[in-house]
Amino acid sequence: MKNPIRLACLECDTQEGDGIREIPATWREVIEIQSLEAALAEVPADDKQRSVMEWYTHLGLCPQCQKEDN
């Protein structure tokens, strides 16, 4: 079984893509940022290189933000 994808939008904070199995065709400009293991790894409070806000494996542009850009 393929690992779940944690897809986040570049422009908004939607979580509709967290835990999906494939990237929806309606999302655009999706790129892989990090592995699932890296996304799930604990980030110590004093870590200056990583942020707890980097929970995603992939980044792209969700359908709602695409509409707003037009």
N, CA, C and O atoms as a GROMACS GRO file, in nm:
protein
  280
    1MET      N    1   0.084  -0.119   0.000
    1MET     CA    2   0.000   0.000   0.000
    1MET      C    3   0.088   0.125   0.000
    1MET      O    4   0.187   0.133   0.074
    2LYS      N    5   0.052   0.218  -0.082
    2LYS     CA    6   0.125   0.344  -0.094
    2LYS      C    7   0.103   0.430   0.031
    2LYS      O    8  -0.007   0.433   0.087
    3ASN      N    9   0.209   0.501   0.073
    3ASN     CA   10   0.197   0.592   0.188
    3ASN      C   11   0.099   0.703   0.157
    3ASN      O   12   0.087   0.747   0.043
    4PRO      N   13   0.029   0.750   0.260
    4PRO     CA   14  -0.062   0.863   0.238
    4PRO      C   15   0.016   0.990   0.202
    4PRO      O   16   0.132   1.007   0.238
    5ILE      N   17  -0.051   1.076   0.130
    5ILE     CA   18   0.005   1.205   0.089
    5ILE      C   19  -0.051   1.310   0.183
    5ILE      O   20  -0.170   1.308   0.217
    6ARG      N   21   0.033   1.401   0.224
    6ARG     CA   22  -0.011   1.514   0.308
    6ARG      C   23   0.005   1.638   0.221
    6ARG      O   24   0.110   1.702   0.221
    7LEU      N   25  -0.100   1.672   0.149
    7LEU     CA   26  -0.098   1.780   0.050
    7LEU      C   27  -0.148   1.910   0.111
    7LEU      O   28  -0.259   1.918   0.163
    8ALA      N   29  -0.064   2.013   0.104
    8ALA     CA   30  -0.101   2.145   0.155
    8ALA      C   31  -0.103   2.245   0.040
    8ALA      O   32  -0.035   2.227  -0.061
    9CYS      N   33  -0.184   2.350   0.057
    9CYS     CA   34  -0.193   2.456  -0.044
    9CYS      C   35  -0.088   2.563  -0.017
    9CYS      O   36  -0.058   2.596   0.098
   10LEU      N   37  -0.032   2.616  -0.123
   10LEU     CA   38   0.068   2.723  -0.114
   10LEU      C   39   0.009   2.853  -0.061
   10LEU      O   40   0.081   2.935  -0.004
   11GLU      N   41  -0.122   2.873  -0.079
   11GLU     CA   42  -0.182   3.002  -0.046
   11GLU      C   43  -0.281   3.003   0.070
   11GLU      O   44  -0.306   3.109   0.128
   12CYS      N   45  -0.335   2.889   0.106
   12CYS     CA   46  -0.431   2.887   0.217
   12CYS      C   47  -0.397   2.775   0.314
   12CYS      O   48  -0.300   2.701   0.292
   13ASP      N   49  -0.474   2.761   0.419
   13ASP     CA   50  -0.443   2.660   0.519
   13ASP      C   51  -0.542   2.543   0.519
   13ASP      O   52  -0.568   2.483   0.623
   14THR      N   53  -0.597   2.511   0.401
   14THR     CA   54  -0.688   2.397   0.392
   14THR      C   55  -0.616   2.268   0.431
   14THR      O   56  -0.497   2.251   0.405
   15GLN      N   57  -0.690   2.179   0.495
   15GLN     CA   58  -0.635   2.049   0.532
   15GLN      C   59  -0.708   1.937   0.458
   15GLN      O   60  -0.698   1.820   0.496
   16GLU      N   61  -0.780   1.971   0.352
   16GLU     CA   62  -0.857   1.871   0.278
   16GLU      C   63  -0.766   1.768   0.211
   16GLU      O   64  -0.813   1.659   0.177
   17GLY      N   65  -0.638   1.800   0.190
   17GLY     CA   66  -0.547   1.707   0.125
   17GLY      C   67  -0.461   1.627   0.220
   17GLY      O   68  -0.366   1.561   0.176
   18ASP      N   69  -0.490   1.631   0.348
   18ASP     CA   70  -0.410   1.558   0.446
   18ASP      C   71  -0.457   1.413   0.455
   18ASP      O   72  -0.572   1.387   0.488
   19GLY      N   73  -0.367   1.319   0.424
   19GLY     CA   74  -0.398   1.178   0.435
   19GLY      C   75  -0.459   1.115   0.312
   19GLY      O   76  -0.516   1.006   0.320
   20ILE      N   77  -0.451   1.181   0.197
   20ILE     CA   78  -0.508   1.127   0.074
   20ILE      C   79  -0.414   1.022   0.012
   20ILE      O   80  -0.297   1.016   0.049
   21ARG      N   81  -0.464   0.943  -0.079
   21ARG     CA   82  -0.384   0.837  -0.144
   21ARG      C   83  -0.332   0.877  -0.282
   21ARG      O   84  -0.235   0.819  -0.330
   22GLU      N   85  -0.397   0.975  -0.345
   22GLU     CA   86  -0.348   1.026  -0.474
   22GLU      C   87  -0.380   1.174  -0.484
   22GLU      O   88  -0.474   1.223  -0.422
   23ILE      N   89  -0.301   1.242  -0.564
   23ILE     CA   90  -0.319   1.387  -0.580
   23ILE      C   91  -0.439   1.414  -0.671
   23ILE      O   92  -0.443   1.363  -0.783
   24PRO      N   93  -0.535   1.491  -0.624
   24PRO     CA   94  -0.653   1.521  -0.705
   24PRO      C   95  -0.616   1.597  -0.833
   24PRO      O   96  -0.526   1.681  -0.833
   25ALA      N   97  -0.685   1.566  -0.940
   25ALA     CA   98  -0.659   1.631  -1.069
   25ALA      C   99  -0.690   1.780  -1.066
   25ALA      O  100  -0.642   1.855  -1.151
   26THR      N  101  -0.770   1.823  -0.969
   26THR     CA  102  -0.809   1.964  -0.960
   26THR      C  103  -0.701   2.053  -0.898
   26THR      O  104  -0.710   2.175  -0.907
   27TRP      N  105  -0.601   1.993  -0.835
   27TRP     CA  106  -0.490   2.070  -0.778
   27TRP      C  107  -0.387   2.096  -0.887
   27TRP      O  108  -0.370   2.015  -0.977
   28ARG      N  109  -0.319   2.210  -0.879
   28ARG     CA  110  -0.219   2.249  -0.980
   28ARG      C  111  -0.084   2.273  -0.915
   28ARG      O  112  -0.074   2.300  -0.795
   29GLU      N  113   0.020   2.262  -0.996
   29GLU     CA  114   0.157   2.294  -0.957
   29GLU      C  115   0.203   2.218  -0.832
   29GLU      O  116   0.273   2.274  -0.747
   30VAL      N  117   0.164   2.092  -0.821
   30VAL     CA  118   0.198   2.011  -0.703
   30VAL      C  119   0.340   1.957  -0.715
   30VAL      O  120   0.379   1.901  -0.817
   31ILE      N  121   0.417   1.976  -0.608
   31ILE     CA  122   0.553   1.923  -0.602
   31ILE      C  123   0.572   1.850  -0.469
   31ILE      O  124   0.511   1.885  -0.368
   32GLU      N  125   0.657   1.748  -0.471
   32GLU     CA  126   0.690   1.677  -0.349
   32GLU      C  127   0.797   1.755  -0.274
   32GLU      O  128   0.898   1.795  -0.333
   33ILE      N  129   0.777   1.776  -0.146
   33ILE     CA  130   0.868   1.854  -0.063
   33ILE      C  131   0.953   1.765   0.026
   33ILE      O  132   1.074   1.786   0.038
   34GLN      N  133   0.891   1.665   0.088
   34GLN     CA  134   0.963   1.577   0.178
   34GLN      C  135   0.890   1.444   0.190
   34GLN      O  136   0.774   1.432   0.150
   35SER      N  137   0.958   1.345   0.246
   35SER     CA  138   0.898   1.214   0.266
   35SER      C  139   0.794   1.218   0.378
   35SER      O  140   0.790   1.313   0.457
   36LEU      N  141   0.712   1.116   0.384
   36LEU     CA  142   0.614   1.106   0.491
   36LEU      C  143   0.686   1.096   0.626
   36LEU      O  144   0.642   1.156   0.724
   37GLU      N  145   0.793   1.021   0.630
   37GLU     CA  146   0.868   1.006   0.754
   37GLU      C  147   0.920   1.142   0.804
   37GLU      O  148   0.911   1.171   0.923
   38ALA      N  149   0.972   1.222   0.714
   38ALA     CA  150   1.021   1.356   0.752
   38ALA      C  151   0.907   1.446   0.797
   38ALA      O  152   0.922   1.523   0.891
   39ALA      N  153   0.793   1.436   0.730
   39ALA     CA  154   0.678   1.519   0.765
   39ALA      C  155   0.623   1.484   0.903
   39ALA      O  156   0.570   1.570   0.973
   40LEU      N  157   0.636   1.357   0.942
   40LEU     CA  158   0.583   1.311   1.070
   40LEU      C  159   0.684   1.321   1.184
   40LEU      O  160   0.649   1.305   1.301
   41ALA      N  161   0.810   1.348   1.151
   41ALA     CA  162   0.915   1.354   1.253
   41ALA      C  163   0.891   1.470   1.350
   41ALA      O  164   0.848   1.578   1.310
   42GLU      N  165   0.919   1.444   1.476
   42GLU     CA  166   0.904   1.548   1.579
   42GLU      C  167   1.007   1.658   1.555
   42GLU      O  168   1.123   1.630   1.524
   43VAL      N  169   0.965   1.782   1.571
   43VAL     CA  170   1.054   1.897   1.555
   43VAL      C  171   1.078   1.957   1.694
   43VAL      O  172   0.986   2.010   1.755
   44PRO      N  173   1.202   1.948   1.742
   44PRO     CA  174   1.231   2.008   1.874
   44PRO      C  175   1.208   2.159   1.872
   44PRO      O  176   1.224   2.224   1.768
   45ALA      N  177   1.170   2.213   1.986
   45ALA     CA  178   1.139   2.356   1.996
   45ALA      C  179   1.257   2.444   1.961
   45ALA      O  180   1.238   2.557   1.914
   46ASP      N  181   1.380   2.396   1.982
   46ASP     CA  182   1.499   2.477   1.955
   46ASP      C  183   1.558   2.453   1.816
   46ASP      O  184   1.666   2.504   1.785
   47ASP      N  185   1.489   2.377   1.731
   47ASP     CA  186   1.538   2.349   1.596
   47ASP      C  187   1.518   2.472   1.507
   47ASP      O  188   1.404   2.513   1.482
   48LYS      N  189   1.626   2.530   1.461
   48LYS     CA  190   1.621   2.651   1.377
   48LYS      C  191   1.609   2.618   1.227
   48LYS      O  192   1.589   2.708   1.146
   49GLN      N  193   1.621   2.491   1.191
   49GLN     CA  194   1.617   2.450   1.051
   49GLN      C  195   1.478   2.406   1.005
   49GLN      O  196   1.446   2.418   0.887
   50ARG      N  197   1.396   2.356   1.097
   50ARG     CA  198   1.264   2.304   1.062
   50ARG      C  199   1.156   2.373   1.143
   50ARG      O  200   1.183   2.435   1.245
   51SER      N  201   1.033   2.360   1.096
   51SER     CA  202   0.918   2.420   1.164
   51SER      C  203   0.808   2.315   1.179
   51SER      O  204   0.791   2.230   1.092
   52VAL      N  205   0.735   2.321   1.288
   52VAL     CA  206   0.621   2.231   1.306
   52VAL      C  207   0.512   2.260   1.203
   52VAL      O  208   0.422   2.179   1.183
   53MET      N  209   0.519   2.375   1.139
   53MET     CA  210   0.422   2.411   1.037
   53MET      C  211   0.447   2.338   0.905
   53MET      O  212   0.363   2.346   0.814
   54GLU      N  213   0.558   2.268   0.892
   54GLU     CA  214   0.592   2.194   0.770
   54GLU      C  215   0.544   2.049   0.783
   54GLU      O  216   0.624   1.956   0.779
   55TRP      N  217   0.412   2.030   0.799
   55TRP     CA  218   0.351   1.901   0.822
   55TRP      C  219   0.326   1.824   0.691
   55TRP      O  220   0.292   1.706   0.696
   56TYR      N  221   0.341   1.887   0.579
   56TYR     CA  222   0.303   1.833   0.448
   56TYR      C  223   0.416   1.754   0.381
   56TYR      O  224   0.534   1.770   0.414
   57THR      N  225   0.376   1.668   0.287
   57THR     CA  226   0.472   1.599   0.201
   57THR      C  227   0.476   1.665   0.064
   57THR      O  228   0.579   1.661  -0.005
   58HIS      N  229   0.365   1.726   0.024
   58HIS     CA  230   0.352   1.789  -0.107
   58HIS      C  231   0.289   1.928  -0.092
   58HIS      O  232   0.208   1.951  -0.001
   59LEU      N  233   0.326   2.018  -0.180
   59LEU     CA  234   0.265   2.152  -0.186
   59LEU      C  235   0.210   2.174  -0.325
   59LEU      O  236   0.267   2.130  -0.425
   60GLY      N  237   0.098   2.245  -0.332
   60GLY     CA  238   0.037   2.278  -0.460
   60GLY      C  239  -0.063   2.390  -0.442
   60GLY      O  240  -0.067   2.455  -0.338
   61LEU      N  241  -0.142   2.411  -0.543
   61LEU     CA  242  -0.243   2.517  -0.542
   61LEU      C  243  -0.381   2.451  -0.548
   61LEU      O  244  -0.415   2.385  -0.646
   62CYS      N  245  -0.460   2.470  -0.442
   62CYS     CA  246  -0.591   2.407  -0.433
   62CYS      C  247  -0.690   2.472  -0.530
   62CYS      O  248  -0.666   2.583  -0.578
   63PRO      N  249  -0.801   2.404  -0.560
   63PRO     CA  250  -0.899   2.458  -0.654
   63PRO      C  251  -0.955   2.594  -0.611
   63PRO      O  252  -0.975   2.681  -0.696
   64GLN      N  253  -0.981   2.614  -0.482
   64GLN     CA  254  -1.037   2.741  -0.435
   64GLN      C  255  -0.940   2.856  -0.460
   64GLN      O  256  -0.981   2.962  -0.507
   65CYS      N  257  -0.813   2.836  -0.431
   65CYS     CA  258  -0.715   2.944  -0.453
   65CYS      C  259  -0.692   2.969  -0.601
   65CYS      O  260  -0.662   3.082  -0.640
   66GLN      N  261  -0.707   2.867  -0.684
   66GLN     CA  262  -0.698   2.887  -0.828
   66GLN      C  263  -0.809   2.981  -0.875
   66GLN      O  264  -0.785   3.068  -0.959
   67LYS      N  265  -0.930   2.964  -0.822
   67LYS     CA  266  -1.044   3.049  -0.858
   67LYS      C  267  -1.018   3.193  -0.816
   67LYS      O  268  -1.049   3.286  -0.890
   68GLU      N  269  -0.963   3.210  -0.697
   68GLU     CA  270  -0.937   3.344  -0.645
   68GLU      C  271  -0.829   3.416  -0.724
   68GLU      O  272  -0.830   3.539  -0.731
   69ASP      N  273  -0.737   3.341  -0.783
   69ASP     CA  274  -0.630   3.401  -0.862
   69ASP      C  275  -0.678   3.451  -0.999
   69ASP      O  276  -0.616   3.538  -1.060
   70ASN      N  277  -0.791   3.395  -1.045
   70ASN     CA  278  -0.842   3.433  -1.178
   70ASN      C  279  -0.921   3.561  -1.176
   70ASN      O  280  -0.970   3.604  -1.281
   0.00000   0.00000   0.00000
